[in-house]
Amino acid sequence: MLKHTCQLNYMLKNTFGERLKEERTRLGLTQEALGAVGGIKKLAQISYEQDKRYPDAGYLIAMVAIGVDVQYVLLGKPSTEALSDDENELLAGYRGLDIRGKAGVLGMINGMNIAPQGSQNVKFSGQVGQVFEGDQTVSGSQTFNVGGTTTPRSK
């Protein structure tokens, strides 16, 4: 049993006690307060968080009632019930995509990350009709047409 526990902890990269403490901290509770919810004393709560002892089912049921993600505490995998409705909708849609669609969504998310502070550089390659140099301030909306074929100009 000990060998299995060690292998499981190695795979999860943290322990039951660490995850329990993380959830307690997330909820803003002291060890004494969380222990009281679970019907135990502070010292027993400390033992759980130090992986010296493990709680019974009654304790875990009480934890669910106050918003502890027990699936995360036990298995290291956050419960989808802890997600908001829009996060669940997004996750369900993502899971329904093929590999190409998933790559597109991940690319879009990476592209939407907030840019670091300071100057931002944009590089254009190929035939560029107009070039700006130096710092530019742009107000209003901008439209960029990329790709496609060019229409020949009439003479």
N, CA, C and O of each residue as an XYZ file, in Angstrom:
620
protein
N       0.830     -1.203      0.000
C       0.000      0.000      0.000
C       0.860      1.248      0.000
O       0.546      2.209     -0.701
N       1.938      1.256      0.768
C       2.809      2.417      0.847
C       3.449      2.707     -0.507
O       3.549      3.866     -0.910
N       3.882      1.661     -1.209
C       4.496      1.840     -2.520
C       3.516      2.504     -3.473
O       3.894      3.427     -4.196
N       2.270      2.057     -3.490
C       1.240      2.637     -4.351
C       1.011      4.106     -4.018
O       0.877      4.925     -4.927
N       0.964      4.455     -2.743
C       0.758      5.841     -2.319
C       1.908      6.716     -2.787
O       1.682      7.826     -3.270
N       3.139      6.232     -2.651
C       4.304      7.012     -3.078
C       4.268      7.243     -4.585
O       4.550      8.348     -5.049
N       3.924      6.207     -5.353
C       3.840      6.360     -6.802
C       2.750      7.353     -7.165
O       2.949      8.181     -8.053
N       1.611      7.293     -6.506
C       0.506      8.200     -6.790
C       0.912      9.634     -6.472
O       0.645     10.536     -7.266
N       1.547      9.859     -5.335
C       1.990     11.210     -4.963
C       3.007     11.743     -5.956
O       2.984     12.928     -6.287
N       3.901     10.885     -6.439
C       4.894     11.322     -7.415
C       4.216     11.771     -8.699
O       4.595     12.786     -9.282
N       3.211     11.017     -9.144
C       2.507     11.361    -10.379
C       1.741     12.667    -10.226
O       1.669     13.454    -11.170
N       1.171     12.908     -9.059
C       0.370     14.102     -8.861
C       1.221     15.331     -8.552
O       0.742     16.460     -8.657
N       2.468     15.117     -8.175
C       3.419     16.181     -7.872
C       3.038     17.006     -6.653
O       3.679     18.020     -6.381
N       2.031     16.608     -5.925
C       1.742     17.172     -4.612
C       0.897     16.159     -3.869
O       0.445     15.173     -4.450
N       0.683     16.398     -2.592
C       0.037     15.382     -1.773
C      -1.388     15.772     -1.401
O      -1.824     16.907     -1.593
N      -2.083     14.795     -0.866
C      -3.431     15.019     -0.352
C      -3.430     16.188      0.624
O      -4.249     17.100      0.514
N      -2.505     16.156      1.582
C      -2.442     17.203      2.603
C      -2.192     18.583      2.016
O      -2.788     19.565      2.457
N      -1.316     18.661      1.028
C      -1.038     19.951      0.380
C      -2.276     20.483     -0.338
O      -2.571     21.677     -0.289
N      -2.989     19.589     -1.000
C      -4.207     20.021     -1.719
C      -5.310     20.417     -0.744
O      -6.055     21.362     -1.001
N      -5.419     19.697      0.379
C      -6.404     20.048      1.399
C      -6.094     21.432      1.967
O      -6.995     22.253      2.138
N      -4.835     21.685      2.253
C      -4.429     22.996      2.763
C      -4.711     24.087      1.721
O      -5.166     25.179      2.064
N      -4.441     23.785      0.461
C      -4.709     24.744     -0.615
C      -6.193     25.112     -0.667
O      -6.537     26.285     -0.816
N      -7.062     24.124     -0.545
C      -8.507     24.383     -0.548
C      -8.922     25.174      0.692
O      -9.745     26.085      0.602
N      -8.361     24.831      1.838
C      -8.671     25.575      3.067
C      -8.284     27.033      2.923
O      -9.039     27.925      3.309
N      -7.102     27.275      2.363
C      -6.623     28.644      2.159
C      -7.504     29.377      1.155
O      -7.829     30.549      1.340
N      -7.888     28.677      0.091
C      -8.762     29.282     -0.925
C     -10.081     29.753     -0.319
O     -10.615     30.794     -0.702
N     -10.595     28.980      0.625
C     -11.851     29.326      1.281
C     -11.662     30.314      2.431
O     -12.643     30.779      3.011
N     -10.416     30.637      2.765
C     -10.139     31.622      3.813
C     -10.422     31.114      5.216
O     -10.820     31.890      6.085
N     -10.225     29.831      5.448
C     -10.508     29.243      6.756
C      -9.234     28.879      7.489
O      -8.214     28.576      6.871
N      -9.300     28.909      8.791
C      -8.194     28.443      9.622
C      -8.288     26.923      9.734
O      -9.301     26.323      9.373
N      -7.220     26.311     10.239
C      -7.251     24.859     10.460
C      -8.327     24.494     11.469
O      -9.021     23.489     11.320
N      -8.455     25.312     12.482
C      -9.461     25.056     13.516
C     -10.876     25.146     12.939
O     -11.730     24.315     13.247
N     -11.121     26.164     12.095
C     -12.458     26.350     11.518
C     -12.817     25.226     10.560
O     -13.940     24.723     10.589
N     -11.874     24.827      9.708
C     -12.166     23.742      8.768
C     -12.359     22.432      9.520
O     -13.249     21.644      9.198
N     -11.514     22.207     10.529
C     -11.672     21.009     11.343
C     -13.034     20.944     12.009
O     -13.651     19.881     12.069
N     -13.506     22.083     12.513
C     -14.818     22.124     13.172
C     -15.926     21.740     12.204
O     -16.862     21.037     12.584
N     -15.830     22.191     10.960
C     -16.835     21.829      9.950
C     -16.848     20.316      9.753
O     -17.907     19.709      9.595
N     -15.654     19.714      9.764
C     -15.547     18.268      9.567
C     -15.726     17.449     10.833
O     -15.627     16.223     10.802
N     -15.992     18.126     11.957
C     -16.226     17.415     13.211
C     -14.957     16.913     13.871
O     -14.993     15.933     14.615
N     -13.833     17.572     13.609
C     -12.568     17.160     14.212
C     -11.903     18.358     14.889
O     -12.325     19.498     14.698
N     -10.877     18.098     15.666
C     -10.129     19.162     16.332
C      -8.979     19.638     15.439
O      -8.631     18.999     14.446
N      -8.405     20.778     15.825
C      -7.340     21.405     15.052
C      -6.162     20.450     14.822
O      -5.615     20.404     13.720
N      -5.768     19.695     15.841
C      -4.624     18.793     15.705
C      -4.876     17.702     14.654
O      -3.954     17.308     13.940
N      -6.104     17.219     14.559
C      -6.425     16.227     13.534
C      -6.344     16.874     12.141
O      -5.863     16.260     11.189
N      -6.819     18.118     12.039
C      -6.742     18.841     10.767
C      -5.272     19.007     10.349
O      -4.925     18.831      9.181
N      -4.430     19.345     11.307
C      -2.999     19.481     11.023
C      -2.427     18.150     10.537
O      -1.621     18.123      9.608
N      -2.839     17.057     11.158
C      -2.372     15.734     10.737
C      -2.791     15.419      9.309
O      -2.023     14.815      8.559
N      -3.994     15.818      8.924
C      -4.455     15.614      7.546
C      -3.592     16.417      6.575
O      -3.173     15.907      5.536
N      -3.332     17.664      6.920
C      -2.567     18.542      6.026
C      -1.091     18.148      5.954
O      -0.396     18.521      5.009
N      -0.614     17.399      6.945
C       0.774     16.925      6.929
C       0.870     15.476      6.429
O       1.936     14.863      6.494
N      -0.242     14.939      5.934
C      -0.294     13.568      5.399
C       0.080     12.509      6.434
O       0.597     11.450      6.079
N      -0.179     12.792      7.709
C       0.071     11.815      8.764
C      -1.141     10.925      8.982
O      -1.005      9.779      9.412
N      -2.322     11.446      8.688
C      -3.581     10.708      8.793
C      -4.465     11.109      7.628
O      -4.221     12.117      6.964
N      -5.494     10.310      7.387
C      -6.442     10.615      6.321
C      -7.858     10.604      6.894
O      -8.160      9.806      7.781
N      -8.725     11.481      6.395
C     -10.071     11.611      6.963
C     -11.009     10.492      6.527
O     -10.737      9.748      5.586
N     -12.128     10.403      7.252
C     -13.159      9.437      6.888
C     -14.168     10.090      5.942
O     -14.064     11.275      5.625
N     -15.131      9.309      5.505
C     -16.124      9.787      4.539
C     -16.982     10.918      5.101
O     -17.339     11.844      4.372
N     -17.317     10.850      6.398
C     -18.136     11.903      7.001
C     -17.463     13.268      6.910
O     -18.116     14.276      6.640
N     -16.160     13.291      7.136
C     -15.396     14.533      7.029
C     -15.463     15.056      5.594
O     -15.714     16.241      5.376
N     -15.238     14.179      4.621
C     -15.234     14.596      3.213
C     -16.601     15.105      2.770
O     -16.687     16.060      1.998
N     -17.657     14.480      3.250
C     -19.017     14.933      2.916
C     -19.240     16.338      3.479
O     -19.836     17.184      2.812
N     -18.771     16.587      4.689
C     -18.900     17.922      5.282
C     -18.098     18.948      4.483
O     -18.509     20.103      4.373
N     -16.967     18.540      3.928
C     -16.135     19.449      3.133
C     -16.850     19.862      1.847
O     -16.779     21.021      1.437
N     -17.532     18.921      1.219
C     -18.283     19.235     -0.010
C     -19.332     20.300      0.281
O     -19.551     21.199     -0.531
N     -19.978     20.199      1.435
C     -21.060     21.122      1.788
C     -20.603     22.572      1.894
O     -21.412     23.483      1.718
N     -19.314     22.807      2.179
C     -18.836     24.193      2.298
C     -18.044     24.653      1.070
O     -17.485     25.750      1.062
N     -18.000     23.811      0.038
C     -17.367     24.240     -1.211
C     -15.971     23.734     -1.462
O     -15.316     24.195     -2.397
N     -15.489     22.803     -0.664
C     -14.180     22.202     -0.922
C     -14.323     21.286     -2.139
O     -15.263     20.495     -2.215
N     -13.401     21.392     -3.080
C     -13.389     20.515     -4.249
C     -12.731     19.204     -3.816
O     -11.517     19.033     -3.927
N     -13.563     18.283     -3.322
C     -13.060     17.033     -2.758
C     -12.406     16.163     -3.832
O     -11.444     15.452     -3.542
N     -12.905     16.208     -5.051
C     -12.266     15.441     -6.129
C     -10.821     15.906     -6.305
O      -9.917     15.086     -6.470
N     -10.608     17.219     -6.270
C      -9.257     17.748     -6.378
C      -8.399     17.326     -5.187
O      -7.248     16.925     -5.360
N      -8.955     17.416     -3.986
C      -8.196     17.057     -2.788
C      -7.781     15.585     -2.848
O      -6.641     15.251     -2.522
N      -8.693     14.706     -3.260
C      -8.401     13.274     -3.287
C      -7.516     12.861     -4.454
O      -6.571     12.092     -4.278
N      -7.819     13.370     -5.648
C      -7.174     12.860     -6.858
C      -6.220     13.835     -7.542
O      -5.464     13.439     -8.430
N      -6.246     15.098     -7.142
C      -5.396     16.076     -7.802
C      -5.965     16.593     -9.100
O      -5.282     17.299     -9.841
N      -7.209     16.251     -9.386
C      -7.872     16.664    -10.624
C      -9.082     17.521    -10.260
O     -10.020     17.024     -9.636
N      -9.077     18.806    -10.643
C     -10.216     19.664    -10.287
C     -11.522     19.148    -10.868
O     -11.557     18.630    -11.985
N     -12.580     19.291    -10.110
C     -13.908     18.876    -10.543
C     -14.476     19.889    -11.514
O     -14.287     21.093    -11.340
N     -15.175     19.411    -12.542
C     -15.808     20.342    -13.479
C     -16.982     21.045    -12.816
O     -17.438     22.074    -13.314
N     -17.484     20.513    -11.701
C     -18.559     21.184    -10.981
C     -18.084     22.495    -10.376
O     -18.893     23.372    -10.075
N     -16.758     22.635    -10.195
C     -16.206     23.869     -9.652
C     -16.115     24.956    -10.723
O     -15.825     26.112    -10.416
N     -16.364     24.583    -11.977
C     -16.304     25.543    -13.073
C     -17.614     26.311    -13.181
O     -18.671     25.814    -12.793
N     -17.534     27.529    -13.714
C     -18.749     28.307    -13.965
C     -19.465     27.732    -15.184
O     -18.898     26.906    -15.900
N     -20.703     28.157    -15.426
C     -21.467     27.653    -16.556
C     -20.774     27.934    -17.885
O     -20.743     27.068    -18.759
N     -20.213     29.143    -18.050
C     -19.554     29.449    -19.314
C     -18.268     28.647    -19.489
O     -17.912     28.307    -20.617
N     -17.556     28.332    -18.389
C     -16.366     27.492    -18.492
C     -16.748     26.065    -18.881
O     -16.056     25.436    -19.681
N     -17.849     25.548    -18.316
C     -18.316     24.210    -18.697
C     -18.735     24.168    -20.159
O     -18.455     23.194    -20.858
N     -19.405     25.219    -20.626
C     -19.822     25.287    -22.032
C     -18.602     25.305    -22.949
O     -18.564     24.604    -23.960
N     -17.611     26.108    -22.589
C     -16.384     26.185    -23.371
C     -15.665     24.839    -23.398
O     -15.200     24.405    -24.452
N     -15.574     24.184    -22.256
C     -14.905     22.896    -22.169
C     -15.637     21.835    -22.993
O     -14.999     21.042    -23.685
N     -16.963     21.815    -22.925
C     -17.744     20.847    -23.705
C     -17.536     21.089    -25.200
O     -17.372     20.138    -25.964
N     -17.542     22.341    -25.616
C     -17.310     22.656    -27.023
C     -15.920     22.252    -27.471
O     -15.754     21.704    -28.560
N     -14.927     22.514    -26.649
C     -13.548     22.160    -26.971
C     -13.406     20.649    -27.124
O     -12.765     20.169    -28.058
N     -14.003     19.911    -26.209
C     -13.901     18.443    -26.265
C     -14.562     17.861    -27.510
O     -14.216     16.760    -27.938
N     -15.508     18.591    -28.093
C     -16.177     18.122    -29.300
C     -15.419     18.414    -30.584
O     -15.835     17.973    -31.656
N     -14.326     19.140    -30.500
C     -13.553     19.503    -31.686
C     -12.585     18.403    -32.091
O     -12.165     17.592    -31.267
N     -12.236     18.389    -33.387
C     -11.165     17.505    -33.823
C      -9.831     18.166    -33.488
O      -9.808     19.278    -32.961
N      -8.732     17.501    -33.784
C      -7.416     18.002    -33.396
C      -7.106     19.355    -34.031
O      -6.464     20.203    -33.411
N      -7.557     19.552    -35.249
C      -7.320     20.823    -35.932
C      -8.083     21.968    -35.247
O      -7.546     23.062    -35.071
N      -9.320     21.708    -34.869
C     -10.116     22.707    -34.171
C      -9.537     23.047    -32.814
O      -9.523     24.212    -32.414
N      -9.048     22.017    -32.087
C      -8.429     22.258    -30.783
C      -7.179     23.118    -30.930
O      -6.935     24.014    -30.122
N      -6.387     22.840    -31.969
C      -5.184     23.647    -32.207
C      -5.565     25.093    -32.500
O      -4.886     26.014    -32.047
N      -6.635     25.302    -33.246
C      -7.089     26.656    -33.544
C      -7.535     27.405    -32.300
O      -7.220     28.583    -32.129
N      -8.264     26.726    -31.438
C      -8.731     27.353    -30.192
C      -7.547     27.721    -29.308
O      -7.498     28.820    -28.757
N      -6.592     26.802    -29.171
C      -5.418     27.092    -28.343
C      -4.607     28.246    -28.933
O      -4.086     29.077    -28.190
N      -4.496     28.303    -30.266
C      -3.803     29.412    -30.912
C      -4.505     30.733    -30.656
O      -3.860     31.753    -30.413
N      -5.834     30.706    -30.712
C      -6.609     31.919    -30.462
C      -6.404     32.390    -29.016
O      -6.206     33.580    -28.768
N      -6.452     31.465    -28.081
C      -6.265     31.823    -26.669
C      -4.879     32.409    -26.451
O      -4.735     33.421    -25.765
N      -3.859     31.784    -27.028
C      -2.496     32.308    -26.877
C      -2.374     33.687    -27.499
O      -1.652     34.536    -26.976
N      -3.063     33.926    -28.603
C      -3.020     35.226    -29.255
C      -3.762     36.301    -28.491
O      -3.500     37.489    -28.681
N      -4.684     35.905    -27.631
C      -5.473     36.866    -26.872
C      -4.851     37.211    -25.525
O      -5.357     38.082    -24.817
N      -3.771     36.547    -25.166
C      -3.109     36.875    -23.900
C      -2.676     38.325    -23.912
O      -2.331     38.873    -24.959
N      -2.696     38.932    -22.763
C      -2.318     40.337    -22.641
C      -0.852     40.486    -22.994
O      -0.001     39.755    -22.487
N      -0.564     41.441    -23.867
C       0.812     41.694    -24.289
C       1.594     42.321    -23.142
O       1.024     43.042    -22.324
N       2.879     42.056    -23.079
C       3.689     42.666    -22.028
C       3.746     44.181    -22.184
O       3.574     44.717    -23.279
N       3.993     44.860    -21.061
C       4.093     46.313    -21.078
C       5.298     46.735    -21.902
O       6.271     45.991    -22.025
N       5.228     47.924    -22.460
C       6.326     48.442    -23.266
C       5.937     48.448    -24.726
O       4.765     48.300    -25.072
N       6.911     48.617    -25.562
C       6.612     48.723    -26.991
C       6.240     47.364    -27.558
O       6.710     46.327    -27.089
N       5.392     47.390    -28.571
C       4.978     46.187    -29.259
C       5.433     46.303    -30.704
O       5.224     47.334    -31.344
N       6.039     45.279    -31.205
C       6.515     45.280    -32.571
C       5.681     44.330    -33.399
O       5.348     43.231    -32.957
N       5.348     44.755    -34.595
C       4.622     43.919    -35.535
C       5.484     43.801    -36.771
O       5.948     44.812    -37.300
N       5.705     42.594    -37.241
C       6.546     42.366    -38.407
C       5.669     41.948    -39.572
O       4.850     41.037    -39.451
N       5.844     42.618    -40.697
C       5.131     42.277    -41.912
C       6.122     41.701    -42.901
O       7.237     42.206    -43.036
N       5.720     40.643    -43.595
C       6.573     40.048    -44.612
C       5.838     40.072    -45.939
O       4.617     40.226    -45.982
N       6.578     39.923    -47.004
C       5.967     39.918    -48.332
C       5.814     41.327    -48.853
O       6.520     42.239    -48.422
N       4.902     41.503    -49.769
C       4.675     42.821    -50.348
C       3.791     43.638    -49.417
O       2.646     43.275    -49.145
N       4.332     44.726    -48.943
C       3.608     45.596    -48.038
C       3.370     46.903    -48.763
O       4.312     47.515    -49.266
N       2.118     47.338    -48.822
C       1.780     48.536    -49.579
C       2.195     49.816    -48.900
O       2.459     50.805    -49.583
N       2.263     49.841    -47.605
C       2.602     51.061    -46.884
C       3.419     50.676    -45.656
O       3.092     49.714    -44.961
N       4.472     51.422    -45.397
C       5.351     51.107    -44.280
C       5.364     52.278    -43.319
O       5.491     53.430    -43.735
N       5.232     51.988    -42.039
C       5.335     52.999    -40.990
C       6.598     52.718    -40.210
O       6.910     51.561    -39.926
N       7.329     53.759    -39.861
C       8.523     53.592    -39.041
C       8.404     54.459    -37.810
O       7.744     55.498    -37.833
N       9.049     54.029    -36.725
C       9.026     54.798    -35.491
C       7.771     54.533    -34.691
O       6.978     53.660    -35.043
N       7.585     55.281    -33.618
C       6.411     55.127    -32.768
C       5.200     55.728    -33.454
O       5.270     56.834    -33.990
N       4.097     55.011    -33.440
C       2.868     55.470    -34.074
C       1.735     55.401    -33.067
O       1.645     54.459    -32.280
N       0.882     56.396    -33.098
C      -0.324     56.377    -32.286
C      -1.500     56.271    -33.231
O      -1.663     57.092    -34.134
N      -2.319     55.252    -33.018
C      -3.455     55.014    -33.897
C      -4.717     55.119    -33.057
O      -4.823     54.485    -32.007
N      -5.663     55.909    -33.512
C      -6.949     55.974    -32.827
C      -8.029     55.577    -33.818
O      -7.893     55.795    -35.022
N      -9.086     55.002    -33.309
C     -10.155     54.546    -34.187
C      -9.907     53.118    -34.631
O      -8.904     52.504    -34.270
N     -10.831     52.602    -35.416
C     -10.713     51.217    -35.852
C      -9.800     51.122    -37.070
O      -9.701     52.061    -37.859
N      -9.149     50.001    -37.210
C      -8.244     49.742    -38.321
C      -8.668     48.457    -39.004
O      -9.089     47.507    -38.344
N      -8.558     48.424    -40.322
C      -8.879     47.225    -41.082
C      -7.651     46.794    -41.843
O      -7.013     47.602    -42.519
N      -7.317     45.526    -41.738
C      -6.188     44.963    -42.464
C      -6.715     43.822    -43.312
O      -7.309     42.880    -42.788
N      -6.504     43.897    -44.610
C      -6.861     42.815    -45.510
C      -5.609     42.012    -45.770
O      -4.621     42.537    -46.282
N      -5.650     40.744    -45.418
C      -4.483     39.896    -45.535
C      -4.804     38.749    -46.478
O      -5.862     38.127    -46.388
N      -3.863     38.478    -47.393
C      -4.011     37.343    -48.291
C      -4.939     37.656    -49.442
O      -5.313     38.806    -49.673
N      -5.302     36.605    -50.160
C      -6.194     36.790    -51.305
C      -5.421     37.258    -52.523
O      -4.193     37.346    -52.498
N      -6.132     37.550    -53.563
C      -5.504     38.019    -54.788
C      -5.740     39.503    -54.935
O      -6.695     40.056    -54.388
N      -4.870     40.130    -55.671
C      -5.028     41.558    -55.905
C      -5.807     41.777    -57.179
O      -5.698     41.000    -58.127
N      -6.573     42.811    -57.201
C      -7.357     43.165    -58.374
C      -6.508     44.095    -59.240
O      -6.001     45.105    -58.754
N      -6.350     43.754    -60.533
C      -5.548     44.636    -61.388
C      -6.205     46.005    -61.507
O      -7.423     46.122    -61.643
N      -5.380     47.024    -61.452
C      -5.871     48.391    -61.596
C      -6.111     48.708    -63.062
O      -5.364     48.277    -63.940
N      -7.158     49.462    -63.303
C      -7.422     49.863    -64.702
C      -6.500     51.005    -65.069
O      -6.168     51.848    -64.236
N      -6.080     51.024    -66.360
C      -5.154     52.070    -66.801
C      -5.855     53.253    -67.368
O      -5.208     54.214    -67.782
